[in-house]
Amino acid sequence: MTFETLGLSQPVVQALALKGYDTPTPIQAQAIPHLLEGRDLLGIAQTGTGKTAAFMLPSIDRLVAADKRPRPRCCRMLILAPTRELAGQIAESARDYARFSHLKVVTVFGGTSVNKNRQDVARGVDILVATPGRLVDLTEQNALDLGHVEILVLDEADQMMDLGFIHALRRIVKMVPTERQTLFFSATMPPAIRTLAGQFLTDPAQVAITPAATTAERVEQYVMHVNQAEKQALLNLVLREGFAKKEIDRALVFTRTKHGADRVVRKLAQSNIRAAAIHGNKSQPQREKALGEFREGSVRVLVATDIAARGIDIPGVSHVLNFELPNVPDQYVHRIGRTARAGREGVAMSFCAADEKEYLRDIQKLTKVTLDTVQLPDSFRSEVERVAALPMTSPKDEDRPERRQQQQGPRRPKRTVEPQRVDGAQRRAPQGQGGGQRTGAAGGGQRTAAAGGGRPPQGGGRSSGGGQRSRSGGGGNGTGGGRGGNGGGRASGAPRA
């Protein structure tokens, strides 16, 4: 069977040939004929089996056959995805498949400029890929009208529900026309998702390639039992030995928390293992940079939370390492689905602490797979001791003061002023001999600076015969006048009366 025999148009088949695709996967072979007929679809397939092409290829053909131009601020096909990364990858695939069909593809999701999103949809869009939150924002601003959607796609619907998008999804479905084609795809199908699908779909065709929550067949799955505090040492050993033996090409490491992901990256850096982190606290440019470096291989270890478990399609991920087991067993299926993609083989290794054994039982019960137990390496205890002796901060943190001093140069010493004695009394002279403020000649007042001028602490009045702003001896407001009189007041060396 080929894509052409499925009934796809020549421009789409030609675009597939440029990507090297000639044989459809099982989900594609079963779903495409139904979608070309215009039916709603409920698709269940393990991750990495080609779901994106299964709904994108026939949809492109239907959009082209309808021969319509998108209206301003409207879209013809709306694809909802739970994460930015998945939305970006769906859009990239859509552009590749629609290369010869001349359809406009746009993405809108959080972390990007809202004004740019408004501009992108202002003239109308054929295919819009969005996350629910940003889509609702645009509709509330009247920047987008969903009243002309012809095809609605919900990809990874169960994760959208897990992330709390259920209310946004219900708002969105009220904005789109009732006369539409709706496609519902997910790797798992818990009862709540099946109920939601019943609200969105009308007489759908159902395609289930494998039972729900079945793990990828070509993934070897292992578990290593280890204390929580010693997991970092085990991760160091697994990565170091895997790289040395060339068994690991790229490894995706999963933690349960964002701070945990950052901590693992810092600890790996202390062992000279370069890694990057991706999670919800990272900005969009940071996430794109981390994924880009991981994809090109300059960074071979990517530490992620479950936000990255869906939709990241990166060739060469040979190993998935569960640094912490997920407390939701369905997440395990999506995590290990990042390896063994597109017919390749992969390895999934889970580190299980004593308080995670319940999670392990739930995972094995859901997947109906018993993970093979692997013993700890011989050098494990020495690595634990080495890691325990490392400082709390990373090497980059330790050399920050030295680097800052190299960049800024040596600090200037503080200015010191020697105390001077004036007729038995100590005072500080900022500049000059007995200096005052804005000095003139001897005998000045407030703005004089010769010997005895200024504001010395002893003596009466304000000057030795000067006035307020005198610049010569005996000056001021009159000869010998002023505020201090001749020889009165705060004259230099004049004792108190």
ABEGO torsion letter per residue (X at the ends): XBAAAAGBBAAAAAAAAAAGBABBBAAAAAAAAAAAAGBBBBBBBBBGAGAAAAAAAAAAAAAAAAGBBBBBGBBABBBBBABAAAAAAAAAAAAAAAAAAGBBBBBBBBGBBAAAAAAAAAAEBABBBBBAAAAAAAAAAGABBAAABABBBBBGAAAAAAAGAAAAAAAAAAABBABBBBBBBBABBBAAAAAAAAAABBGBBBBBABBBGBBBAABBBBBBBBBAAAAAAAAAAAAAAAAAAGABABBBBBBABAAAAAAAAAAAAAAGBBBBBBBAABBAAAAAAAAAAAAAGABABBBBBAAAABGBBBBGBABBBBABBBABAAAAAAAAAABGBGGBBBBBBBBBBAAAAAAAAAAAAAAGBBBBBBBBBAAAAAAAAAAAABBABBAAAAAAAAAAAAAAEBBBBBBBBBBBBBGGBBBBBABEBGBBBGBBBBGBBAABABBGBEBBABEBEABBGBBAABABBGBEABBGBEAAEBGBEABBGBBBX
